[in-house]
Amino acid sequence: MTDESLKILYVGPDYLGSNGTCWRDALVQLGHKVFTLDSERILQYPTTLLGKAWSRLRRRPTSSSIRALNDNVVRRVVEIRPHLTFYIQARFIFPETLERTRALGLNCAYMNDDMFNSANQTFTFFSCLPSIDYIFSTKSYNVSEFLKAGAPNAAYVPNAFDPAIHYPAQPSLAELHRYAGDMAFIGTFRPERADYLASLCESMAGKAVMRIWGGGWHKMQRPIYWRRRHRWRSLDDRVECRELWGPEMGKAIQSNKVSLGLLNHANRDLHTSRTFEIPACGGFMLAERTGEHLEFFEEDREAVYFSSIDELKAKLHFYLKADSARVRIARAGFERCIKSGYQYTDRARAVLSLLRPSLGRKASTA
């Protein structure tokens, strides 16, 4: 197969800011003809109280919507005859669906979670692996785990940023007032994160203003966490229970002196999407020290790292006052993002380069 435009069926979420949508848009930007099947629109969850409880217990949407998703995938592949079907996590996709689609073109899946954390697995996960021709994972340690579990091919592809939505968006005066703080955290609620940020907030009381945005922070009020509520009281005025999408993220990052890069340790994170999004938005990133972070951004020149809460507190105390150093490091991190191939188009180009030989074999036998 030559470097001609490919026909690609994208199966995944379709909304601004989704990592999957960024991949779809990157494939389009590279000149390929991409058809979208919005899996999240098809998958439906029960609306009754009993149905919600049953769905939460089984950790799956309605059986009818799962069947509808698989039927739609097969129908679209038969209609389009794509060279490649590109799944985001292949959530709730049946093995027989994958076998039918791989008869007409290549299957690949992008996995942007630790898929060997059981919390991220669907009931179809293990049975699907042998029928996905290529798996691309943002978790370097997952590659060997995928191969051991029966995946034919797996490769590590780091996270990325999309310059169309991750850039130093400048807030208006009204927006600056709404977003402004000393240190920001943008990420999903997790109880251990709330514990960590509350401890940090208490230690910095009167010295710095913390701002928190992200999905799920309303869960702090749930009865299940009543024993921890006293620990989290310092966060009550810091949390805005909403996610930031598109330029909003850049404006919030620009409105705060420091952006925290916290990992999800249940996911064994060594880096996350924020690793690239914060510097790409022109932010000063203060993140947990890992080998992958050190590989992507030079310590104390392009980003600053910590390995303990005491080190985090010390570096916050220093850099909140060191304006010139903070601005210099943020600028260097931004420049590293731009010049080092950290965009989704760069990742997509690398993935397609790996797939080209197999796409050629598929085309010759079709």
ABEGO torsion letter per residue (X at the ends): XBABBBBBBBBEBBBBGBAAAAAAAAAAAAGBBBBBBBAAAABBBBABAAAAAAAAAAGBBBAAAAAAAAAAAAAAAAAAGBABBBBBGGBGBBAAAAAAAAAABBBBBBBABBAABAAABBAAAAAAAAABABBBBABAAAAAAAAAAGBABBBBBBBBBBAAABBBBBBBAAAAAAABBABBBBBBBBAAAAAAAAAAAAAABGABBBBBBEBGAAAAABAAAAAAAAAAAAAAAABBBBBBBEAAAAAAAAABABBBBBBBAAAGBABBAAAAAAAAAGBBBBBBBBAAAAAABBBGAABBBBABAAAAAAAAAAAAABAAAAAAAAAAAAAAAAAAGABAAAAAAAAAAAAAAAAAAAAAAX
